C-alpha cells in the first residue's frame, strides 16, 4: 500500500515509469470506461501482472475506477498530470475538457449503469403518495455515491445509510406483500420479486458480510465473487417461500452494517483482491452499493406491477 505522505509527483513518476502502464493510459485516453477485461485485452503479460500495473495507476489517481452494477469501468484522470509534462497532458483546453467530461459523465451516470441480468428499466418519477414500499425502494443514494471507491468518512456514512435503506425497503415489503405473492416474473425476463429477495439474502450471507469481515481481520484478503445467477437457478427460488429469505436478509444486513461501523479511512484504503481484480476495501463497498442499486429499481417495478394486477 502506498505511503499517503509521499510526494504526489513521486507517485506519478513511478506510475509513468513503465511502458505497460503508459500503454494502459493510452488505451483509456482513447477508450474511456473500459472494463478490466477489455482494458487488458491484447497485452502479453498475465492478468495478475497487469492488475498490479493498474493498481499503481489507481494509487497515483491517474485511473479512476467506477462501479456500474457488478462491473468496474476505468477512466483516465488527467488532473494529476498537470504537475508534470507528459503526452497525456492534453495539448489543448478542448482535449483536456473532453477527457475530464468523460470521467464526470461516467461518475454521474454510474447508478444507471447497472448489470442487466436482474433489472428492468427503473421506474420514472417519484413514488406514489403513501406508498411506503416504493418510496423506500426508489430513495436515491447520496451524490457522494456515484460508483467510485468509498475512501472517506462522509462517503462511508452515505454508503451505510443507503445499505440500511435497502433493509428498510425489504421490511416494508414484509409488511405489505402477501406471502403467496411475488412469484410473477417480468414479461421481458429477469427476476420475480421473490427471486430478488432470495438473491439479496444469499449474496448478503455468502458475499458482502463475509467480505467485510475478512477485510477487517486480514492484511490483504482475496475475496471471491459469487455467481448469483447460477445460485438462483440451482436454488429454485420460486419453489420456496420468500418471507424467510427477506427476514434473513434484514438480519444479515444488520451484521454487515455493524462491520462497516468499524471501518475508517485506513481500512477503506486497504488493498484487496476482489473477484480476481485488485482494488481497495472502499471499492468493495462501492460494489456493494452498486449491487443494491442493481436490484432496488427492478424490485420497485415488480411491486408496482403486483399492485396494478391487484388493484380494485
N, C-alpha and C positions, 0 to 999 in steps of 0.2 A: 504494500500500500504506500502511495507516495507521501512524502513529508509535506504537510499543508503549509509549512512556513517557508518552503523552498521558493526561490525567485520564479515568478511565472515565466520569465524569459528562458530560464534554465529548463523548465518543463517543456516549453515549446521547442527549444533546440534539440532536446533529447527525442521528442516525438518526431521531429522532422529529419533526424539524422539517418534514418533508414529508408532505403529506396522502396521497400514494400509499403511502408506506412505512407510515403508520399504518393505512391500509386493508388492507395485506398482513398486518399483525399482527392486525387484527380477524378476518380470514379464518382465520388459523391458530389464533386463540383458539377459534373456533367449530368448526373442522375440522382438528384436528391430523393431521399426517402426509401432507399433500398433496404430490403430485409437482409438479415445476416447471410442467408443462403445466396441471394442474388449478389450481394456485395463481394463475397469471397469467390464467386464462380470464376474459373479460369486461372486462378493463381496456382503455382506449382507446390506451394507449401501445404502442410496439413491444416485441417480446420482448427486444431488446437493451437498451432503456431500462429495462425492468422488472428485467432481470437485474442491472443496475447498482444499482438500488434495493435489491434483495435482498442484494447483496454488502455494502452498507453496514450492513444489519441484521445480517448474519453477523459483520462486523467488530466490531460493538457487542455481540455474543453474545446478541442478542435472539432470533435464529433459529439453531437448531442443525440442520444437515443430517445425515441418517442414510442411509447406503447400504444398499440391500436388493437384492442381485444387481446388475443393471445400472441400477437406478432410484435416484434420490436423493429422499428424502422430507424434509419440512421441519416443524419443531416450534417453537412459541413457547416460549421460555425465560423464565419470569417472574422468575427470581432477580435479574438485574441491575437490575430496576425497583424493587427495594427502596430504591435510592438516591434516588429522586425520586417525587413523586406523579404518577400518570397513570391513564387509565382502564383500562390493562391490569394495574395493581396490583390484585390480587383483593380484593374488598370483604369477603371472609370467609376464615377459615382453610380452610374446606371447598373454596372455589373455588381457592385457591392450591394446596392439596394435589392437587386433581384435575388442574390443568394440569401440575404437576410430575410427577405419576404417569404421565400420558400420555407425557411425554418419557422418563421412566425405562423405561417398558414398551417403547417403541419401540427404545431403545438395547439393552435386554436381549434383545429378540426379533429384532434385525436379522439374525443368522445364519440364522434360519429363513425370512426374507422374501426368498427367492431367486427369480430370474426363472424362469418356468415353461417356457420354450422347450426346455430341455435336461434338466431334473431330474425325478426321481421322488421319492416320499416318502423322506426319509433313513432308513436302517436304524436300528432302535431297539436300545438296549443296547450292550454292548461287543463288540469284535471277538472272534471265536473264538480260544481259546488256540492259539498257534503260527502264526496266520495273519498273516504279516508284511505282506501287501498290505492286508488290511482294517484292520490296526492303523495303518498309515501313512495310509490314506485317511480314517479316522474320527477321527484325532487332532484334538481341538478347538483352536481358536485361543485365545490368551490372553484373559482377561477385559478386557484393555486394548483389544481389537479388537472393537467392537460396532457398527460401521457408521459412526461419526462420523469426521471427518477425523483423520489421524495428524499430530499437531502437536508432539510432544516426543520426546526421545531414547528413553525407555522404550517408548513405543508403536511407534516406528520399529524398535527391536530386536525387538519381538514380531512385527511385520509381516514382517520379513525371515526370522525363524525359521519362520513359517507358510508363507511362499512357498518357502523351502528344503524344507520338509516335503512340499510338492506334488511337487517334483522327486524327492525320495527315494521317494515313493509310485510315481511313474512308473518309476523304476529297479527297484523291486520287481516291478512288472508285467512289465517286460522280462525279468526272471529267471524269472518264474513262468508267464506266459501263452504258450502255443504261438503260433507265427507265423500259423497258419491259423485261430486263434480270434479272438473279439472282434467278429464281424460280426453277432451276433444283436441285433436291436432289441427294446426292451421292448414287451410286448403293448399297453400303452396309448399307445404313441407316444413319441417322443423319440429321443435319440441312442443308437446302439450304442456299446459300449466303444471300438471302433476309431475311431468318429467323434469321441468325446470327445478322444481323444489327438491326432487330426489338428487338431481345433479349438484345443486348447491350444497346439499348436506354431505354428499360423498366427497366432493372436492374440498370442502372445508375440513373434513376428517382426515382424508388421505393426503391433502396438499397443503393448504395455507397454514393451518395451525401447526403442523409438524415442521414446516419450513421455517416459520418464525421462531419456533422453539429451538431448532438447530442453529439458527443464526445467532441466538443469544449465547449458546454454550460452545460453539465451535469457532476456531480461528478463521478457517476458510472452507465453509461447507460446500459440498457438491450436491445440489438439490435436483432430483429427477423430476421430469414432467409427469403428468397423469393424462392418459388418453381417455378423456371424458366421453367421447362418442362411443368408443368401444365398451366402456364401462356401462353406458346406458343400454347398449344392445344386449350385453351379457346379463345384466341385472334385471331386464324386463320390467322396467319401472311401472309401466301401465298396468301390470298384473298385480301390483302391490298397493295398499292404501298409502296415500301421500301424507296424511297428518303426522304419523311418527317421524317421517323424514323432515317435515317442517319444524317440528319440536327439536329434533336433533340438531338441525342447522342453527337454530337460535341459541341452543346451549353451547355448541362448538364455537360459534362466532363470539359469544361472550368470553370464552377462553382465549380466542385469538386476540381480542381487544385487550385482555389483561396482559398478554405477552407484549403487545405493541406499546402498552403503557410503560414498559421498561426500556424502550428504545430511546436513544438520544442521538445527537449529531454524529458521534463517533460510530455508533452501531449502524446508523443509516449508510455510512460510507464504507462499511466493512465489505471487503471483496468476497464475492460468492460466484459459484458456477451454477447457473440456473437453466435447466433443460439443455445442457451442453454448451451454453454461451456464457462468457464472462460478463459480469455486471457487478453492481453493488447491492447491498441489502435494500437500499431505497428503490432500486429498480424492481426488486421482487415485490415490494409494497405497491409500486405503481402498477405492476401487472395484476395484483390482487384487486385494486380499484378498477382497472380496466375490465377484469372478468365480471365484476358486479355490473359495470356499465354495459357489458355484453348481454346481460340477462334481464335487467330491470325493465327496459322499454318493451322487450318482447313479452315479458310477463304482464305488463300493463295492457298490451294489446289483446292477449288471451283473456284477461279479466274483463275487458270491455266487450269482447265477443261473447263471453258467457252471459254477461248482463243483458246484452241485446237479445240473446236467444230466450232468456227467461223473464224478460220484462212483460208486464201485463198491459 
